[in-house]
Amino acid sequence: MYKIISIEAEALQKVINEGKKLPGVIMFDEATGLPVFKPFNGRRRKSDRVIRTLEHGWLKESAKRYKVYESIPKELGVRTVCKVLNREVFEVHEALERAVKK
């Protein structure tokens, strides 16, 4: 069984004719009802930079945000969890101040 897939750009046709891999997705075009190949954009997302690794998480920096992740086990109890959170928030403050000064 053969299916006809339309490829819109000539540059993409050239890549396929050369035998190279081309990441993308095949979707049905609602207007024609035929499958159409749409390549993925060539841009890759930058990974986040780890500023500080905490006892129960991490502090990362992306292009637009600072990300703080905490995962504290329940077995420690509520009082200990609160103390751990306060301590780690203080560490995050210090790490951000050092990172901004650089």
GROMACS elastic network, one bead per residue, 0.5 to 0.9 nm:
[ bonds ]
;  ai    aj funct       b0    kb
    3    35     6  0.83342   500
    4    34     6  0.76237   500
    4    35     6  0.73250   500
    4    36     6  0.88793   500
    5    26     6  0.82971   500
    5    34     6  0.70079   500
    5    35     6  0.52807   500
    5    36     6  0.55297   500
    5    37     6  0.67471   500
    6    34     6  0.77083   500
    6    35     6  0.67792   500
    6    36     6  0.51324   500
    6    37     6  0.65289   500
    7    10     6  0.78635   500
    7    12     6  0.72457   500
    7    13     6  0.68165   500
    7    36     6  0.63319   500
    7    37     6  0.56278   500
    7    38     6  0.76377   500
    8    11     6  0.89628   500
    8    12     6  0.77178   500
    8    13     6  0.81873   500
    8    36     6  0.79930   500
    8    37     6  0.77384   500
    8    38     6  0.81794   500
    9    12     6  0.54297   500
    9    13     6  0.66412   500
    9    14     6  0.89563   500
   10    14     6  0.62726   500
   10    15     6  0.88170   500
   11    14     6  0.50468   500
   11    15     6  0.64299   500
   11    16     6  0.88195   500
   12    15     6  0.51185   500
   12    16     6  0.63331   500
   12    17     6  0.86201   500
   12    22     6  0.80736   500
   12    39     6  0.82502   500
   13    16     6  0.51827   500
   13    17     6  0.61096   500
   13    18     6  0.86947   500
   14    17     6  0.50677   500
   14    18     6  0.62937   500
   14    19     6  0.88905   500
   15    18     6  0.52424   500
   15    19     6  0.67189   500
   15    20     6  0.58652   500
   15    21     6  0.77443   500
   15    22     6  0.74203   500
   16    19     6  0.51973   500
   16    20     6  0.57588   500
   16    21     6  0.70404   500
   16    22     6  0.71539   500
   17    20     6  0.76408   500
   22    39     6  0.69609   500
   22    40     6  0.83131   500
   23    38     6  0.88247   500
   23    39     6  0.59466   500
   23    40     6  0.59946   500
   23    41     6  0.88842   500
   24    37     6  0.69284   500
   24    38     6  0.55872   500
   24    41     6  0.84346   500
   25    36     6  0.83843   500
   25    37     6  0.58414   500
   25    38     6  0.54334   500
   25    39     6  0.62912   500
   25    40     6  0.73630   500
   26    35     6  0.62961   500
   26    36     6  0.55675   500
   26    38     6  0.62117   500
   26    39     6  0.85567   500
   27    34     6  0.83743   500
   27    35     6  0.54192   500
   27    36     6  0.53241   500
   27    37     6  0.63586   500
   27    38     6  0.73948   500
   28    31     6  0.88183   500
   28    32     6  0.82311   500
   28    33     6  0.59595   500
   28    34     6  0.55406   500
   28    36     6  0.58155   500
   28    37     6  0.86127   500
   29    32     6  0.56778   500
   29    33     6  0.52186   500
   29    34     6  0.56428   500
   29    35     6  0.60315   500
   29    36     6  0.61890   500
   30    33     6  0.52328   500
   30    34     6  0.77942   500
   31    34     6  0.83111   500
   32    35     6  0.85888   500
   39    42     6  0.86220   500
   40    43     6  0.84835   500
   41    44     6  0.81919   500
   46    49     6  0.89633   500
   46    62     6  0.79788   500
   46    63     6  0.81995   500
   47    62     6  0.72793   500
   48    60     6  0.60391   500
   48    61     6  0.55435   500
   48    63     6  0.78170   500
   48    67     6  0.89368   500
   49    59     6  0.87145   500
   49    60     6  0.54597   500
   49    61     6  0.51997   500
   49    62     6  0.64905   500
   50    53     6  0.71514   500
   50    58     6  0.72438   500
   50    59     6  0.60947   500
   50    61     6  0.63902   500
   50    62     6  0.89922   500
   51    58     6  0.78518   500
   51    59     6  0.56218   500
   51    60     6  0.53066   500
   51    61     6  0.66438   500
   51    95     6  0.71042   500
   51    96     6  0.79065   500
   51    99     6  0.73713   500
   52    58     6  0.59236   500
   52    59     6  0.52191   500
   52    60     6  0.70750   500
   52    91     6  0.86818   500
   52    92     6  0.77092   500
   52    95     6  0.66473   500
   52    96     6  0.88851   500
   53    56     6  0.82509   500
   53    57     6  0.63444   500
   53    59     6  0.63233   500
   53    60     6  0.86114   500
   54    58     6  0.50072   500
   54    59     6  0.73269   500
   54    69     6  0.88823   500
   54    70     6  0.82590   500
   54    88     6  0.68928   500
   54    91     6  0.78846   500
   54    92     6  0.83385   500
   55    58     6  0.79257   500
   55    70     6  0.87402   500
   55    84     6  0.89245   500
   55    88     6  0.77607   500
   56    69     6  0.81177   500
   56    70     6  0.55866   500
   56    71     6  0.55105   500
   56    72     6  0.59093   500
   56    73     6  0.87687   500
   56    84     6  0.87286   500
   56    88     6  0.84100   500
   57    68     6  0.74840   500
   57    69     6  0.51142   500
   57    71     6  0.60507   500
   57    72     6  0.83043   500
   57    88     6  0.89674   500
   58    67     6  0.80167   500
   58    68     6  0.58891   500
   58    69     6  0.53766   500
   58    70     6  0.69174   500
   58    92     6  0.88593   500
   59    66     6  0.71167   500
   59    67     6  0.56275   500
   59    69     6  0.65483   500
   59    92     6  0.69613   500
   59    95     6  0.84766   500
   59    96     6  0.88236   500
   60    65     6  0.83894   500
   60    66     6  0.57780   500
   60    67     6  0.50097   500
   60    68     6  0.65009   500
   60    69     6  0.85076   500
   61    64     6  0.78654   500
   61    65     6  0.60427   500
   61    67     6  0.61690   500
   61    68     6  0.89556   500
   62    65     6  0.52428   500
   62    66     6  0.62655   500
   62    67     6  0.76327   500
   63    66     6  0.85393   500
   66    96     6  0.89417   500
   68    92     6  0.81019   500
   70    85     6  0.82930   500
   70    88     6  0.87657   500
   72    75     6  0.87240   500
   72    76     6  0.80252   500
   72    81     6  0.68841   500
   72    84     6  0.82490   500
   72    85     6  0.86113   500
   73    76     6  0.61981   500
   73    77     6  0.83715   500
   73    81     6  0.80944   500
   74    77     6  0.58688   500
   74    78     6  0.76184   500
   74    81     6  0.77393   500
   75    78     6  0.87492   500
   76    79     6  0.79890   500
   76    80     6  0.57632   500
   76    81     6  0.62955   500
   77    80     6  0.55473   500
   77    81     6  0.60957   500
   77    82     6  0.87271   500
   78    81     6  0.50537   500
   78    82     6  0.61934   500
   78    83     6  0.87004   500
   79    82     6  0.52044   500
   79    83     6  0.63517   500
   79    84     6  0.87009   500
   80    83     6  0.50074   500
   80    84     6  0.60717   500
   80    85     6  0.85220   500
   81    84     6  0.50454   500
   81    85     6  0.60937   500
   81    86     6  0.86155   500
   82    85     6  0.50935   500
   82    86     6  0.62092   500
   82    87     6  0.86150   500
   83    86     6  0.51731   500
   83    87     6  0.61497   500
   83    88     6  0.85828   500
   84    87     6  0.51055   500
   84    88     6  0.60576   500
   84    89     6  0.84812   500
   85    88     6  0.51740   500
   85    89     6  0.59794   500
   85    90     6  0.85245   500
   86    89     6  0.51755   500
   86    90     6  0.62657   500
   86    91     6  0.87512   500
   87    90     6  0.51936   500
   87    91     6  0.64002   500
   87    92     6  0.88173   500
   88    92     6  0.61632   500
   88    93     6  0.86276   500
   89    93     6  0.62760   500
   89    94     6  0.87573   500
   90    93     6  0.51145   500
   90    94     6  0.63935   500
   90    95     6  0.86980   500
   91    94     6  0.51625   500
   91    95     6  0.60989   500
   91    96     6  0.85811   500
   92    95     6  0.50726   500
   92    96     6  0.60627   500
   92    97     6  0.85558   500
   93    96     6  0.52916   500
   93    97     6  0.62545   500
   93    98     6  0.87383   500
   94    97     6  0.51789   500
   94    98     6  0.62744   500
   94    99     6  0.86288   500
   95    98     6  0.51676   500
   95    99     6  0.60796   500
   95   100     6  0.86361   500
   96   100     6  0.60728   500
   96   101     6  0.85629   500
   97   100     6  0.53207   500
   97   101     6  0.62795   500
   97   102     6  0.89883   500
   98   101     6  0.52669   500
   98   102     6  0.66328   500
   99   102     6  0.55500   500
